Each structure stands twice: as C-alpha cells, then as structure tokens.
Amino acid sequence: MKKMCKQFAIAAILTALPAVCSAGTYVVPTTTLAAQTSNNTSAANTFVSQSNGNLGAGNISKDDIHTLLYPEATTKIYAHLMLWFGQNNHMNVGYSSTDPAQVKRQVTDMISRGITGVIIDWYGPGNSIDQAAQLVMAEAENHPGFTFAIMVDQGAIEWDSCQGCTPQQALIAQLQYVEQTYFPSPAYMMIEGKPMVTNFNIDFSYSIDWNAAAAALSTQPAFLFQNNNGFTHTLSDGSYSWVMPTTTDYGMSYLTSFYDTGMTFPSEQTVGATYKGFNDTLASWGSDRIMSQQCGQTWLQTFSEINGLYNAAKPLHDVQLVTWNDYEEGTEIESGISNCFTVAASASSGTLQWTITGSESTIDSYRVYISTDGQDLMQLAELAPGLHSLNLCSYPIPAGTYQLFVQSIGKPTMANYMTGPISYSPACNGGGTNPVTFNASPAALTLASGQSATLIVTATPQSGAFNNAITLSCAGLPSSLSCSFSPVTITPGASSATSTLIITAAPVVGMQFPRSQNPLFATLLLPFGIAGFVSIASFNRGLRRRRLLGRLALLCAIGISMAAVSCGGVGSATHTAPAPSTYSITVAGSSTPVQLSTTVTVTIQ
C-alpha cells in the first residue's frame, strides 16, 4: 500500500502541476460555436422571423441596455410585458404566458440585459393574464432588486366580469384587488414609498372620478398617467410616454415635447420611452400602422433623444421599453432587433480580413475566434468597429490546421452574426511572435523587511493595435513578499499601457526559520513530517493497518494540493521573514491570445 501511495502521489503531482503551472496547448477553448450562435433569449426556439419585422429567435447582444444611455446614467429600465400568449385569441409565438418555466426564462433574460423590472399590461382579476401576473410576481421575488407594477388596461374595464357595474365601480373593484393581491409583494414597484399604478387609455374611453377611486383604497398609490397632459392629471405622480406609430418622424417630436414638459414638473416622475418601431399588420385588430425599424436605427434614435436632453447632472429616472413581447404590433424586443448586418471573412498570407453589409453604428465590436475542431472556440481578439482585418502573424500560433470565425456583436439587444469557418494554417516566420512587449522597471530592487517599492509595468503593441485586456499577476513569491497592481488589468490599444506594481516585504515577527532551497519539497515535507509522528504514535497504540494506510492516502492528497498552491500566487502581508536572500519574481500578463512575462529580482536585506 505504501508503494501504491508513493506511485499515486508522484503520478498525481506530475499530472496536477502542469495544469496549474503552465498554459497548456495554445487553443484553450473559452466558449463553443453553439453557444455563440444558438438562441440566447427567452423567445421560443421555434419562433421564426415575421413579415412585420420581428426577428426570429437567435443569438443577440446581451450588453447592458444602460450603455445606450448617457455616461453614468442610473436610469431604471422597465420592460412593458404582455401576458396573453397561449390563448387562442392571440398569435401563437411558441410559448404560454402561464408557464412558470417561461416566466422564469423571461425574467432571467431581462436581468441579463440590464432591465430593472416589468410593467404588466393587466386585464382584471380571475383570468389567465391575472394568473400569469402572479407568476411574474413570484419570480420577481426570487430576484432581489427586480420589481414589477400593474398597468390597468382600458380593456380590463371593457371586459370586466362585474355584472351591472359602471366603469367607475369596475375600476374601483380592480384597484382594490390589485391592492390586496399585488401591493404586499416585496418586489412591487415603489415611488417614494408608494406602490406605483398606471393605466392604458382609460381616460380616453371612460369618464372616471380618480379621487373617488383613490378614496376607496386603504393604501394610497402613486398614480402615473400618459402623455404630456398626464403630468397635470388629477392625483398625478407623473406620466409615461409611448410609441406613436402614425407620426412621420418616428415619434421624435412627440418625445421631445414630452421630455420638455416633464422637466417643468420636477417633483413628478417622468418615464421615457424607447422602441424599435411598430407594425400591426399581423394583429387581428390591426389598422396597417407602420413605423419602420430602419434596421435598428429607430431603437438607437429613441436613446439619442434621451441623451440629447439628459445627463448625469440632470438625470432621467425611468425608461419603459415599448415593448418586451407585443409580437402582434411588432414592438417586441424579446427575440432581439435586426440590424440588417452581415459579415464575410477570409484568411490569406497571415492576414484575416472581413467585409460587412449594414451600418456599423449598430455594432459594438468584432470578435475573432480560433478553433482546432470547428466547435470549441477560443477568443483570439476583440476589435472596435471600423477595423476589418487582423494580423495573424502577430500571434504565436503553432503550426497546425485551424478554423477561424469572425462574429459581429450588436449594440444592446441587437442581433449577433457569425461567419462560417475559415481554414487557416500558420505560415509566418517562426510561427508568429508576441504582439506585445512586456517589461517592468526597475528590473531589480532591494528591500528591508516592512518596506515597499514601486515599479512600472509596461505593455507595448508591436504591430498595429492590441485591443485585448491583459490581466496582471505575480508568480514565484515567497511568503515574505506580496504584490499589488493598480490597475490590475491594462489594454494597450494603439499605444503603451502601464500599471503601478507595489512589492512589499513583510515585517519580521517572532522567530526566523531557515529557508529551504527546495520550496516544493519543503511544502510536501511539512505535512508528511508532522503527520508522520501522529501516524507512528497511532500505530504504537495498536491501530489497525488499514486505518494507517488510509491516513497515508489522505496525506498524499494533502501534499498534492499544497504542491499546487506552491506554483505561484500572492503571499500574505505579515509572515515570519526568512534569512536575507534574493528572489526572482515573475510578473505575468495573461490575455486571450498570449501569455506575457518578465522577471524582477528582489533582494531582502
């Protein structure tokens, strides 16, 4: 058994240490082709593109929607949610709104895009939409910070089941139901401590005494109304804007007027609107109202309208996305937004280049992947719009046969597009060289215990821009030294990037112990030595041989884990200092295509 333990320990160390201490093969997959091209939205996998402009389920940008707003925006972004799908009087989009699994997918998808909560288009109590709304409430409660609110649709009064009720009585009954059913939820949306309630077109269809409606409630809500006159409405706590499909300027004049009006009511809530377009030609109630999506430009325009009027010093507090999933009126963004973009690529003489169709204003970046099997991918580079080629010879790609892919990453919620595989066999001199020089200055320093020294780490691109982030770390540190970087990640771009490295020698505390000349051996020896005495003592007390051998196997595992830890890392700030000595510290820079390193000599006096 001792022989088995010895063989096990040696084999495990030989197996484990390379995984910890070396980068392995050049292509280390970080994703898959399937993950980068399959449906990553809550739209049904079976949903296909429609003639009204709705994009079929596919792979879209999950960049935070907040990035489309002005810098440092703290705006809360809400999605307007329809819960009538699965009923036979609405379009079949491949899912049911009363499916808890679908509700979970939708909330998870929204959060992944930076959405803060949902405003539910509600049609009264006791129907499937109410059932689905309660599922949304339950799911929202599972995600702290994600909220929901009820919008009472005018259809709730039109189709209310209250026999003989007037519109006023129906609305009061519905508000009382909302108060009892939804207000108590910890996820319910609040405005200055009051639960928010809004409505859709009720005043356009009925004559309502809102004071009487509010008086019938035990909890006073924050009432939000709609459009410019919503700010001056009875009991108004604010107003929201909407998509205006019959306008000829994509609703921009309407939005400008709404925001200008809202600014004159600073104590009230202004809820802005963003949308991709409008097309109700597939709706059973449609009247052929069409606002073009302009290949994603309408979506971007509605954000630009906000950015031209608001900023961090004069913020817009809330935005409603029109809509999350109104497939029938062509405003849904659940499946994403088409930007009419395509990418085609080829590789020749060590250069990867690609051509595009469509506007790069809808693109966030291009990502280049490399693969050995066409399925498992490693990101090689990420480039800004306007760059359409990559010098492959600037990467140390070993000889072999590879496949390359170029992916366009859309602006938030817009479609991503991936090229087909491009065959590539490196033919560069020497198989490629590092695209970045990497050094630390000064390269040698002397410290007394308890002192720190500052170095500058510099990464400089050698051929064109290097736009990948480089993460910095120290390796080979003894316990008497620690290091820290500011910043810990640098991106050279077209010029050099630097980071400040501080190396600190720990102060002397307690006794000093002799320094081992073989750190790995010492690391393994310590637990085996101490535990060995325990094992011998146990054996002398008559423990059974099997128990002893079991302990030996455990000690092998402990030794292996400590050997892995000894490969590198940052030491503690306060440890017993060894005898004066000199160490060779490796400063490492880790990036997707390259592994960089330089050496600093540190002498502790």
SEVOMAR-609569 format. One record per residue (C-alpha): residue in one letter; residue number from 1; x, y, z. Coordinates in nm, 3 decimals, m for minus. Example, Ala and Ser with C-alpha at 12.3 -4.5 7.8 and 13.67 -1.06 7.14 Angstrom:
! SEVOMAR-609569
   resn   resi        px        py        pz
      A      1     1.230    m0.450     0.780
      S      2     1.367    m0.106     0.714
//
This chain:
! SEVOMAR-609569
   resn   resi        px        py        pz
      M      1     0.000     0.000     0.000
      K      2     0.289     0.238     0.075
      K      3     0.418     0.173    m0.274
      M      4     0.072     0.249    m0.414
      C      5     0.061     0.576    m0.220
      K      6     0.404     0.674    m0.347
      Q      7     0.311     0.595    m0.708
      F      8    m0.020     0.775    m0.667
      A      9     0.146     1.085    m0.524
      I     10     0.410     1.104    m0.797
      A     11     0.160     1.049    m1.074
      A     12    m0.083     1.300    m0.929
      I     13     0.184     1.565    m0.885
      L     14     0.308     1.515    m1.241
      T     15    m0.049     1.540    m1.363
      A     16    m0.165     1.828    m1.148
      L     17     0.132     2.061    m1.160
      P     18     0.138     2.122    m1.538
      A     19    m0.233     2.213    m1.521
      V     20    m0.161     2.464    m1.251
      C     21     0.174     2.597    m1.366
      S     22     0.156     2.602    m1.746
      A     23    m0.081     2.737    m2.008
      G     24    m0.115     2.403    m2.184
      T     25    m0.190     2.395    m2.555
      Y     26    m0.229     2.721    m2.744
      V     27    m0.603     2.686    m2.813
      V     28    m0.774     2.668    m2.475
      P     29    m1.147     2.684    m2.552
      T     30    m1.346     2.951    m2.368
      T     31    m1.678     2.900    m2.546
      T     32    m1.841     2.697    m2.822
      L     33    m1.979     2.771    m3.165
      A     34    m2.319     2.650    m3.045
      A     35    m2.317     2.892    m2.752
      Q     36    m2.231     3.187    m2.978
      T     37    m2.493     3.111    m3.244
      S     38    m2.788     2.947    m3.065
      N     39    m3.093     3.122    m2.922
      N     40    m2.987     3.306    m2.605
      T     41    m3.321     3.482    m2.548
      S     42    m3.647     3.382    m2.379
      A     43    m3.822     3.374    m2.717
      A     44    m3.930     3.024    m2.814
      N     45    m3.670     2.829    m3.011
      T     46    m3.939     2.765    m3.272
      F     47    m4.012     3.133    m3.331
      V     48    m3.911     3.248    m3.680
      S     49    m3.878     3.593    m3.833
      Q     50    m4.207     3.755    m3.930
      S     51    m4.316     3.990    m4.205
      N     52    m4.385     4.268    m3.953
      G     53    m4.015     4.289    m3.868
      N     54    m3.998     4.065    m3.562
      L     55    m3.664     3.883    m3.556
      G     56    m3.662     3.505    m3.529
      A     57    m3.515     3.354    m3.213
      G     58    m3.135     3.362    m3.232
      N     59    m2.818     3.496    m3.076
      I     60    m2.830     3.859    m2.968
      S     61    m2.614     4.106    m2.778
      K     62    m2.660     4.085    m2.402
      D     63    m2.468     4.407    m2.341
      D     64    m2.637     4.615    m2.072
      I     65    m2.903     4.843    m2.222
      H     66    m2.778     5.118    m1.991
      T     67    m2.474     5.152    m2.219
      L     68    m2.704     5.315    m2.476
      L     69    m2.775     5.595    m2.229
      Y     70    m2.562     5.895    m2.139
      P     71    m2.248     5.831    m1.924
      E     72    m2.308     5.744    m1.558
      A     73    m2.680     5.701    m1.613
      T     74    m2.861     5.549    m1.314
      T     75    m3.191     5.531    m1.503
      K     76    m3.419     5.243    m1.412
      I     77    m3.517     5.049    m1.723
      Y     78    m3.855     4.875    m1.730
      A     79    m3.997     4.640    m1.992
      H     80    m4.366     4.655    m2.083
      L     81    m4.489     4.296    m2.061
      M     82    m4.785     4.125    m2.231
      L     83    m4.915     3.805    m2.066
      W     84    m5.184     3.690    m2.307
      F     85    m4.987     3.438    m2.513
      G     86    m5.112     3.082    m2.516
      Q     87    m5.472     3.199    m2.553
      N     88    m5.648     3.115    m2.878
      N     89    m5.741     3.481    m2.941
      H     90    m5.375     3.581    m2.973
      M     91    m5.087     3.494    m3.202
      N     92    m4.902     3.168    m3.136
      V     93    m4.543     3.267    m3.051
      G     94    m4.437     2.923    m2.927
      Y     95    m4.496     2.964    m2.553
      S     96    m4.766     3.018    m2.292
      S     97    m4.755     3.314    m2.054
      T     98    m4.894     3.091    m1.779
      D     99    m4.596     2.854    m1.797
      P    100    m4.383     2.918    m1.485
      A    101    m4.070     2.799    m1.667
      Q    102    m4.132     3.055    m1.943
      V    103    m4.185     3.333    m1.689
      K    104    m3.855     3.239    m1.526
      R    105    m3.678     3.247    m1.864
      Q    106    m3.823     3.590    m1.936
      V    107    m3.721     3.747    m1.605
      T    108    m3.374     3.592    m1.629
      D    109    m3.336     3.722    m1.985
      M    110    m3.447     4.071    m1.885
      I    111    m3.200     4.086    m1.597
      S    112    m2.919     3.970    m1.830
      R    113    m2.986     4.279    m2.047
      G    114    m2.983     4.526    m1.757
      I    115    m3.361     4.560    m1.721
      T    116    m3.475     4.667    m1.373
      G    117    m3.833     4.545    m1.375
      V    118    m4.158     4.497    m1.568
      I    119    m4.481     4.690    m1.607
      I    120    m4.757     4.435    m1.666
      D    121    m5.039     4.512    m1.909
      W    122    m5.321     4.381    m1.684
      Y    123    m5.680     4.297    m1.778
      G    124    m5.851     4.249    m1.444
      P    125    m5.880     3.963    m1.194
      G    126    m5.972     3.600    m1.240
      N    127    m5.837     3.539    m1.591
      S    128    m5.526     3.380    m1.740
      I    129    m5.347     3.717    m1.759
      D    130    m5.400     3.765    m1.387
      Q    131    m5.273     3.411    m1.329
      A    132    m4.961     3.489    m1.533
      A    133    m4.913     3.820    m1.348
      Q    134    m4.900     3.631    m1.019
      L    135    m4.632     3.404    m1.168
      V    136    m4.433     3.716    m1.260
      M    137    m4.475     3.844    m0.905
      A    138    m4.345     3.517    m0.759
      E    139    m4.047     3.511    m0.997
      A    140    m3.962     3.877    m0.932
      E    141    m3.949     3.799    m0.561
      N    142    m3.673     3.547    m0.638
      H    143    m3.451     3.824    m0.779
      P    144    m3.379     4.099    m0.525
      G    145    m3.384     4.439    m0.690
      F    146    m3.610     4.329    m0.976
      T    147    m3.955     4.489    m0.949
      F    148    m4.296     4.482    m1.116
      A    149    m4.602     4.706    m1.136
      I    150    m4.955     4.683    m1.270
      M    151    m5.087     4.886    m1.562
      V    152    m5.468     4.864    m1.571
      D    153    m5.563     4.841    m1.938
      Q    154    m5.887     5.000    m2.056
      G    155    m5.979     4.652    m2.177
      A    156    m5.998     4.545    m1.811
      I    157    m6.300     4.772    m1.770
      E    158    m6.447     4.688    m2.110
      W    159    m6.441     4.313    m2.040
      D    160    m6.488     4.324    m1.664
      S    161    m6.698     4.037    m1.525
      C    162    m6.867     4.261    m1.266
      Q    163    m7.235     4.229    m1.360
      G    164    m7.409     4.564    m1.391
      C    165    m7.107     4.762    m1.273
      T    166    m7.038     5.107    m1.408
      P    167    m6.685     5.177    m1.539
      Q    168    m6.621     5.368    m1.213
      Q    169    m6.728     5.072    m0.999
      A    170    m6.531     4.826    m1.214
      L    171    m6.213     5.033    m1.180
      I    172    m6.253     5.062    m0.801
      A    173    m6.305     4.686    m0.770
      Q    174    m5.997     4.622    m0.981
      L    175    m5.778     4.866    m0.787
      Q    176    m5.890     4.706    m0.459
      Y    177    m5.795     4.365    m0.599
      V    178    m5.452     4.497    m0.704
      E    179    m5.408     4.648    m0.358
      Q    180    m5.486     4.316    m0.186
      T    181    m5.307     4.083    m0.432
      Y    182    m5.001     4.268    m0.557
      F    183    m4.915     4.564    m0.330
      P    184    m4.798     4.340    m0.042
      S    185    m4.525     4.184    m0.258
      P    186    m4.173     4.296    m0.159
      A    187    m4.099     4.314    m0.532
      Y    188    m4.377     4.562    m0.609
      M    189    m4.250     4.885    m0.766
      M    190    m4.249     5.183    m0.532
      I    191    m4.224     5.560    m0.590
      E    192    m4.125     5.749    m0.276
      G    193    m4.268     5.472    m0.061
      K    194    m4.595     5.440    m0.254
      P    195    m4.687     5.145    m0.484
      M    196    m4.699     5.260    m0.846
      V    197    m5.011     5.206    m1.059
      T    198    m5.058     5.324    m1.414
      N    199    m5.321     5.269    m1.680
      F    200    m5.360     5.250    m2.056
      N    201    m5.623     5.465    m2.232
      I    202    m5.882     5.451    m1.951
      D    203    m5.946     5.825    m1.968
      F    204    m5.975     5.804    m2.347
      S    205    m6.263     5.559    m2.317
      Y    206    m6.439     5.639    m1.988
      S    207    m6.521     5.924    m1.752
      I    208    m6.353     5.837    m1.423
      D    209    m6.352     6.012    m1.086
      W    210    m5.996     5.933    m0.981
      N    211    m6.036     6.098    m0.641
      A    212    m6.322     5.861    m0.561
      A    213    m6.116     5.568    m0.689
      A    214    m5.822     5.661    m0.466
      A    215    m6.051     5.715    m0.165
      A    216    m6.173     5.355    m0.196
      L    217    m5.823     5.225    m0.125
      S    218    m5.655     5.178     0.211
      T    219    m5.311     5.231     0.054
      Q    220    m5.263     5.547    m0.148
      P    221    m5.078     5.452    m0.471
      A    222    m4.853     5.669    m0.685
      F    223    m5.070     5.717    m0.996
      L    224    m4.891     5.760    m1.329
      F    225    m5.083     5.871    m1.636
      Q    226    m4.979     5.907    m2.000
      N    227    m4.850     6.166    m2.247
      N    228    m4.794     6.537    m2.182
      N    229    m5.127     6.601    m2.010
      G    230    m5.055     6.313    m1.772
      F    231    m4.839     6.550    m1.566
      T    232    m5.139     6.774    m1.491
      H    233    m5.389     6.491    m1.440
      T    234    m5.582     6.469    m1.114
      L    235    m5.373     6.288    m0.848
      S    236    m5.080     6.261    m1.091
      D    237    m4.744     6.150    m0.957
      G    238    m4.602     6.155    m1.308
      S    239    m4.654     6.040    m1.665
      Y    240    m4.516     5.796    m1.919
      S    241    m4.458     5.828    m2.293
      W    242    m4.539     5.570    m2.560
      V    243    m4.476     5.482    m2.924
      M    244    m4.667     5.700    m3.173
      P    245    m4.684     5.493    m3.495
      T    246    m4.870     5.748    m3.705
      T    247    m4.602     6.018    m3.674
      T    248    m4.375     6.085    m3.971
      D    249    m4.057     6.148    m3.770
      Y    250    m4.051     5.819    m3.574
      G    251    m4.208     5.996    m3.276
      M    252    m3.907     6.219    m3.209
      S    253    m4.106     6.547    m3.191
      Y    254    m4.355     6.384    m2.957
      L    255    m4.077     6.255    m2.731
      T    256    m3.902     6.594    m2.725
      S    257    m4.226     6.763    m2.625
      F    258    m4.294     6.501    m2.358
      Y    259    m3.947     6.533    m2.202
      D    260    m3.963     6.914    m2.212
      T    261    m4.300     6.902    m2.036
      G    262    m4.171     6.657    m1.776
      M    263    m3.883     6.891    m1.691
      T    264    m4.135     7.156    m1.585
      F    265    m4.270     6.911    m1.324
      P    266    m3.952     6.816    m1.137
      S    267    m4.144     6.669    m0.841
      E    268    m4.322     6.419    m1.067
      Q    269    m4.197     6.101    m1.231
      T    270    m4.102     6.124    m1.600
      V    271    m4.100     5.780    m1.763
      G    272    m3.935     5.794    m2.104
      A    273    m3.993     5.555    m2.393
      T    274    m3.764     5.363    m2.626
      Y    275    m3.883     5.133    m2.902
      K    276    m3.764     4.960    m3.219
      G    277    m4.062     5.054    m3.440
      F    278    m4.424     4.949    m3.488
      N    279    m4.614     4.729    m3.734
      D    280    m4.963     4.593    m3.660
      T    281    m5.025     4.427    m3.997
      L    282    m5.029     4.080    m3.833
      A    283    m5.262     4.181    m3.547
      S    284    m5.625     4.076    m3.573
      W    285    m5.719     4.431    m3.465
      G    286    m5.451     4.598    m3.680
      S    287    m5.509     4.901    m3.899
      D    288    m5.184     4.886    m4.102
      R    289    m4.998     5.134    m3.883
      I    290    m4.628     5.106    m3.959
      M    291    m4.323     5.278    m3.813
      S    292    m4.010     5.139    m3.978
      Q    293    m3.735     4.988    m3.766
      Q    294    m3.473     5.136    m4.004
      C    295    m3.250     4.832    m3.943
      G    296    m3.209     4.920    m3.576
      Q    297    m3.176     5.296    m3.619
      T    298    m3.519     5.371    m3.467
      W    299    m3.411     5.188    m3.150
      L    300    m3.089     5.390    m3.130
      Q    301    m3.268     5.716    m3.214
      T    302    m3.502     5.686    m2.915
      F    303    m3.199     5.659    m2.686
      S    304    m3.026     5.950    m2.860
      E    305    m3.335     6.161    m2.794
      I    306    m3.289     6.099    m2.422
      N    307    m2.914     6.159    m2.435
      G    308    m2.962     6.496    m2.603
      L    309    m3.176     6.625    m2.316
      Y    310    m3.049     6.446    m2.004
      N    311    m2.715     6.378    m1.838
      A    312    m2.571     6.268    m1.503
      A    313    m2.632     6.614    m1.357
      K    314    m2.987     6.628    m1.498
      P    315    m3.092     6.261    m1.496
      L    316    m3.390     6.078    m1.641
      H    317    m3.502     5.845    m1.364
      D    318    m3.711     5.592    m1.559
      V    319    m3.746     5.445    m1.910
      Q    320    m4.006     5.199    m2.036
      L    321    m3.915     4.970    m2.326
      V    322    m4.208     4.951    m2.569
      T    323    m4.243     4.654    m2.556
      W    324    m4.089     4.330    m2.431
      N    325    m4.320     4.099    m2.622
      D    326    m4.602     4.260    m2.820
      Y    327    m4.537     4.041    m3.123
      E    328    m4.870     4.136    m3.282
      E    329    m4.793     4.508    m3.303
      G    330    m4.431     4.449    m3.399
      T    331    m4.276     4.623    m3.099
      E    332    m4.134     4.317    m2.922
      I    333    m3.764     4.308    m2.833
      E    334    m3.771     3.968    m2.663
      S    335    m3.628     3.795    m2.970
      G    336    m3.392     4.085    m3.041
      I    337    m3.369     4.356    m3.305
      S    338    m3.247     4.308    m3.661
      N    339    m2.978     4.550    m3.774
      C    340    m2.966     4.405    m4.129
      F    341    m2.598     4.323    m4.079
      T    342    m2.381     4.051    m4.233
      V    343    m2.013     3.958    m4.210
      A    344    m1.798     3.756    m4.453
      A    345    m1.431     3.671    m4.388
      S    346    m1.123     3.515    m4.549
      A    347    m0.761     3.447    m4.448
      S    348    m0.460     3.495    m4.675
      S    349    m0.084     3.541    m4.619
      G    350    m0.118     3.564    m4.243
      T    351    m0.400     3.820    m4.253
      L    352    m0.762     3.766    m4.157
      Q    353    m0.994     4.017    m4.316
      W    354    m1.369     4.061    m4.337
      T    355    m1.626     4.257    m4.528
      I    356    m1.960     4.379    m4.398
      T    357    m2.302     4.494    m4.510
      G    358    m2.507     4.725    m4.289
      S    359    m2.431     5.017    m4.062
      E    360    m2.151     4.985    m3.808
      S    361    m2.339     5.229    m3.584
      T    362    m2.535     4.922    m3.473
      I    363    m2.218     4.725    m3.389
      D    364    m2.041     4.718    m3.053
      S    365    m1.735     4.514    m3.159
      Y    366    m1.594     4.229    m3.366
      R    367    m1.467     3.911    m3.202
      V    368    m1.224     3.673    m3.367
      Y    369    m1.221     3.308    m3.254
      I    370    m0.979     3.025    m3.325
      S    371    m1.061     2.655    m3.308
      T    372    m0.898     2.320    m3.376
      D    373    m1.224     2.131    m3.429
      G    374    m1.467     2.397    m3.553
      Q    375    m1.682     2.361    m3.241
      D    376    m1.477     2.459    m2.937
      L    377    m1.363     2.819    m2.965
      M    378    m1.104     3.044    m2.804
      Q    379    m1.141     3.419    m2.844
      L    380    m0.832     3.548    m3.021
      A    381    m0.911     3.920    m3.033
      E    382    m1.185     4.180    m2.995
      L    383    m1.173     4.482    m3.225
      A    384    m1.365     4.806    m3.246
      P    385    m1.599     4.889    m3.538
      G    386    m1.404     5.027    m3.832
      L    387    m1.133     4.759    m3.804
      H    388    m1.180     4.483    m4.060
      S    389    m0.855     4.288    m4.051
      L    390    m0.624     4.111    m3.807
      N    391    m0.253     4.034    m3.846
      L    392    m0.242     3.664    m3.756
      C    393     0.139     3.663    m3.767
      S    394     0.142     3.880    m3.455
      Y    395     0.010     3.581    m3.258
      P    396     0.233     3.287    m3.159
      I    397     0.002     3.029    m3.316
      P    398     0.189     2.696    m3.351
      A    399     0.199     2.509    m3.681
      G    400    m0.118     2.316    m3.749
      T    401    m0.461     2.339    m3.905
      Y    402    m0.716     2.571    m3.752
      Q    403    m1.053     2.725    m3.819
      L    404    m1.121     3.093    m3.761
      F    405    m1.452     3.272    m3.705
      V    406    m1.548     3.640    m3.701
      Q    407    m1.851     3.749    m3.501
      S    408    m2.015     4.092    m3.504
      I    409    m2.151     4.188    m3.162
      G    410    m2.451     4.417    m3.191
      K    411    m2.540     4.709    m2.972
      P    412    m2.758     4.601    m2.676
      T    413    m3.044     4.367    m2.777
      M    414    m2.940     4.371    m3.145
      A    415    m2.852     4.055    m3.333
      N    416    m2.504     3.900    m3.333
      Y    417    m2.378     3.743    m3.655
      M    418    m2.110     3.474    m3.700
      T    419    m1.922     3.389    m4.019
      G    420    m1.874     3.034    m4.134
      P    421    m1.539     2.865    m4.056
      I    422    m1.226     2.999    m4.230
      S    423    m0.945     2.745    m4.269
      Y    424    m0.605     2.865    m4.151
      S    425    m0.254     2.711    m4.136
      P    426     0.015     2.944    m3.995
      A    427     0.287     3.026    m4.248
      C    428     0.457     3.308    m4.058
      N    429     0.830     3.308    m3.991
      G    430     0.890     3.137    m3.660
      G    431     0.519     3.061    m3.629
      G    432     0.443     3.410    m3.507
      T    433     0.580     3.634    m3.234
      N    434     0.424     3.801    m2.935
      P    435     0.228     4.107    m3.048
      V    436     0.321     4.288    m2.726
      T    437     0.649     4.369    m2.550
      F    438     0.626     4.343    m2.174
      N    439     0.864     4.472    m1.906
      A    440     0.888     4.603    m1.551
      S    441     1.111     4.890    m1.441
      P    442     1.329     4.880    m1.243
      A    443     1.417     4.517    m1.303
      A    444     1.599     4.481    m0.969
      L    445     1.539     4.628    m0.624
      T    446     1.643     4.589    m0.262
      L    447     1.405     4.598     0.032
      A    448     1.428     4.591     0.407
      S    449     1.165     4.398     0.599
      G    450     0.846     4.600     0.624
      Q    451     0.930     4.821     0.326
      S    452     0.762     4.860    m0.015
      A    453     0.893     4.952    m0.359
      T    454     0.711     5.077    m0.669
      L    455     0.769     4.952    m1.022
      I    456     0.607     5.039    m1.354
      V    457     0.483     4.752    m1.571
      T    458     0.451     4.843    m1.941
      A    459     0.285     4.661    m2.232
      T    460     0.353     4.798    m2.581
      P    461     0.194     4.669    m2.906
      Q    462     0.438     4.566    m3.178
      S    463     0.223     4.560    m3.490
      G    464    m0.095     4.762    m3.500
      A    465    m0.331     4.795    m3.206
      F    466    m0.361     4.531    m2.935
      N    467    m0.716     4.568    m2.801
      N    468    m0.732     4.271    m2.567
      A    469    m0.722     4.322    m2.192
      I    470    m0.409     4.195    m2.013
      T    471    m0.458     4.074    m1.655
      L    472    m0.152     4.117    m1.434
      S    473    m0.028     3.892    m1.154
      C    474     0.287     3.786    m0.967
      A    475     0.427     3.434    m0.952
      G    476     0.713     3.280    m0.754
      L    477     0.651     3.496    m0.448
      P    478     0.786     3.369    m0.114
      S    479     0.563     3.414     0.188
      S    480     0.770     3.716     0.289
      L    481     0.668     3.917    m0.019
      S    482     0.337     4.042    m0.153
      C    483     0.246     4.237    m0.465
      S    484    m0.043     4.453    m0.587
      F    485    m0.124     4.623    m0.920
      S    486    m0.307     4.946    m0.998
      P    487    m0.482     4.883    m1.228
      V    488    m0.479     4.504    m1.232
      T    489    m0.592     4.498    m1.599
      I    490    m0.447     4.705    m1.884
      T    491    m0.532     4.734    m2.254
      P    492    m0.257     4.883    m2.475
      G    493    m0.471     4.968    m2.779
      A    494    m0.254     5.153    m3.031
      S    495    m0.004     5.276    m2.769
      S    496     0.158     5.162    m2.446
      A    497    m0.038     5.086    m2.131
      T    498     0.111     5.090    m1.782
      S    499     0.029     4.969    m1.433
      T    500     0.189     5.052    m1.100
      L    501     0.324     4.744    m0.921
      I    502     0.394     4.764    m0.547
      I    503     0.609     4.487    m0.394
      T    504     0.610     4.473    m0.015
      A    505     0.843     4.282     0.219
      A    506     0.664     4.156     0.529
      P    507     0.788     4.278     0.867
      V    508     0.978     4.038     1.088
      V    509     0.757     3.881     1.354
      G    510     0.864     3.614     1.604
      M    511     1.144     3.370     1.533
      Q    512     1.319     3.328     1.199
      F    513     1.340     2.983     1.046
      P    514     1.597     2.854     0.797
      R    515     1.492     2.897     0.435
      S    516     1.457     2.577     0.232
      Q    517     1.638     2.562    m0.100
      N    518     1.355     2.349    m0.240
      P    519     1.015     2.515    m0.176
      L    520     0.812     2.230    m0.330
      F    521     0.999     1.968    m0.124
      A    522     0.953     2.175     0.192
      T    523     0.583     2.219     0.122
      L    524     0.537     1.844     0.087
      L    525     0.771     1.759     0.374
      L    526     0.596     1.970     0.637
      P    527     0.259     1.791     0.642
      F    528     0.421     1.448     0.596
      G    529     0.668     1.516     0.877
      I    530     0.412     1.630     1.133
      A    531     0.157     1.372     1.029
      G    532     0.425     1.105     1.031
      F    533     0.475     1.145     1.404
      V    534     0.099     1.123     1.454
      S    535     0.080     0.807     1.241
      I    536     0.369     0.636     1.425
      A    537     0.216     0.720     1.762
      S    538    m0.116     0.585     1.644
      F    539     0.049     0.269     1.518
      N    540     0.221     0.218     1.856
      R    541    m0.120     0.243     2.022
      G    542    m0.228    m0.056     1.816
      L    543    m0.435     0.100     1.542
      R    544    m0.519    m0.134     1.260
      R    545    m0.306    m0.129     0.948
      R    546    m0.598    m0.030     0.724
      R    547    m0.658     0.284     0.927
      L    548    m0.291     0.381     0.898
      L    549    m0.287     0.325     0.524
      G    550    m0.600     0.534     0.488
      R    551    m0.423     0.820     0.662
      L    552    m0.124     0.780     0.434
      A    553    m0.351     0.819     0.130
      L    554    m0.504     1.131     0.282
      L    555    m0.156     1.273     0.339
      C    556    m0.073     1.211    m0.028
      A    557    m0.374     1.423    m0.128
      I    558    m0.275     1.698     0.116
      G    559     0.075     1.704    m0.025
      I    560    m0.052     1.730    m0.382
      S    561    m0.287     2.017    m0.303
      M    562    m0.009     2.207    m0.125
      A    563     0.226     2.143    m0.414
      A    564    m0.027     2.300    m0.650
      V    565    m0.055     2.605    m0.425
      S    566     0.324     2.639    m0.427
      C    567     0.325     2.707    m0.803
      G    568     0.251     3.077    m0.760
      G    569     0.028     3.340    m0.605
      V    570     0.043     3.635    m0.377
      G    571     0.197     3.592    m0.033
      S    572     0.047     3.710     0.292
      A    573     0.126     4.062     0.409
      T    574     0.255     3.952     0.750
      H    575     0.463     3.637     0.777
      T    576     0.783     3.539     0.951
      A    577     1.066     3.673     0.737
      P    578     1.330     3.429     0.609
      A    579     1.701     3.492     0.627
      P    580     1.826     3.768     0.394
      S    581     1.804     3.641     0.042
      T    582     1.741     3.722    m0.324
      Y    583     1.433     3.611    m0.516
      S    584     1.345     3.607    m0.882
      I    585     0.981     3.719    m0.914
      T    586     0.781     3.662    m1.232
      V    587     0.547     3.940    m1.335
      A    588     0.287     3.778    m1.562
      G    589     0.041     3.925    m1.812
      S    590    m0.244     3.699    m1.916
      S    591    m0.450     3.773    m2.227
      T    592    m0.665     3.562    m2.456
      P    593    m0.408     3.505    m2.734
      V    594    m0.080     3.550    m2.547
      Q    595     0.091     3.483    m2.217
      L    596     0.344     3.753    m2.125
      S    597     0.606     3.759    m1.852
      T    598     0.908     3.948    m1.727
      T    599     1.139     3.895    m1.429
      V    600     1.214     4.123    m1.134
      T    601     1.496     4.048    m0.890
      V    602     1.412     4.133    m0.529
      T    603     1.670     4.126    m0.251
      I    604     1.551     4.133     0.110
      Q    605     1.819     4.267     0.347
//
